[in-house]
C-alpha cells in the first residue's frame, strides 16, 4: 500500500533515513561523509515537523514503512530512501510511480532532484537524466551528488 504520511510515521522514516545512509550508501561514501550526511543521532522532533510539512509518500509492507519519497509542489524530490531490509524489492519503484502520478495531477511538467551516487541508477531507471555533477559541503566535508531531472509526459 502506498499512502501519504500519517502521524507517527516519522519514527520509522527517521530510522530508514539513517539505516539507508549507513547501510546502502556505505559503498559509495566514506565514514566521515556518511556521518556528515546524517549526523550522529536522530532528532525525532525535527523529523516529525519535517514529515508534517512535507507529507511524504510511504510504502507500507508487512506492516512496516518500507520506504518514502518527498515531493515538493514545484516538482523537487527531496528525500528518497528505502529501508535496507526492503531494498531491491520494487518498493521505491512503486512509490516513484505514485509520485509521478501526483506530479502530473498537479500539472507539473518535470521532476528534479539532487541524487546520491548510490541512488543514481534508480533515478536513471525511472527516466531521470543527469544535468550536472554537484558537490555539497557539510561543515568541512564534501559529498558528491548529481542534479537530475525527469520530464513528465
Residue pairs with C-beta under 8 A, 6 or more apart in sequence:
1 59
1 60
2 57
2 58
2 59
2 60
2 94
2 95
2 98
3 57
3 58
3 60
4 55
4 56
4 57
4 58
5 13
5 51
5 52
5 54
5 55
5 56
5 58
5 68
7 52
9 51
9 58
9 65
9 68
10 44
10 47
10 48
10 50
10 51
10 52
11 44
11 47
12 64
12 65
12 83
13 47
13 51
13 56
13 58
13 65
13 68
13 81
14 42
14 43
14 44
14 47
15 42
15 83
16 65
16 67
16 68
16 81
16 82
16 83
17 38
17 42
17 47
17 79
17 81
18 38
18 42
19 83
19 84
20 81
20 82
20 83
20 84
21 34
21 37
21 38
21 81
22 34
22 38
23 84
24 82
24 84
24 87
24 118
25 34
25 37
25 116
25 117
25 118
26 34
27 118
28 116
28 117
28 118
29 37
29 116
29 117
29 118
29 143
32 141
33 141
33 142
33 143
35 141
36 138
36 139
36 141
36 143
37 138
37 143
54 70
54 72
54 78
54 79
56 68
56 69
56 70
56 71
56 79
57 68
57 69
57 70
57 71
57 95
57 98
57 99
57 102
58 65
58 66
58 67
58 68
58 95
59 65
59 66
59 67
59 68
59 91
59 92
59 94
59 95
60 66
61 86
61 89
61 91
64 83
65 83
66 82
66 83
66 85
66 86
66 89
66 91
67 81
67 82
67 83
67 86
67 91
67 92
67 95
68 79
68 80
68 81
68 95
69 77
69 79
69 80
69 92
69 95
69 96
69 99
70 77
70 78
70 79
70 80
71 77
71 78
71 99
71 102
71 103
71 111
72 78
73 106
74 108
75 103
75 108
75 109
75 110
75 111
75 112
76 111
76 112
76 113
77 99
77 111
77 112
77 113
78 113
80 92
80 96
80 113
80 115
80 119
80 122
80 123
82 91
82 92
83 91
92 122
93 125
93 126
96 126
99 111
100 111
100 126
100 150
100 152
103 111
103 152
104 152
108 152
109 151
109 152
110 149
110 150
110 151
110 152
111 128
111 149
111 150
111 152
112 147
112 148
112 149
112 150
113 123
113 128
113 147
113 148
113 149
114 134
114 136
114 145
114 146
114 147
114 148
115 123
115 128
115 145
115 146
115 147
115 148
116 143
116 145
116 146
117 144
117 145
117 146
120 130
120 146
120 148
123 148
123 150
124 130
124 148
126 150
127 150
127 151
128 148
128 149
128 150
129 148
129 149
129 150
130 146
130 147
130 148
131 146
131 147
131 148
131 149
132 146
132 147
133 144
133 145
133 146
133 147
134 144
134 145
134 146
134 147
135 142
135 143
135 144
135 145
136 142
136 143
136 144
136 145
137 143
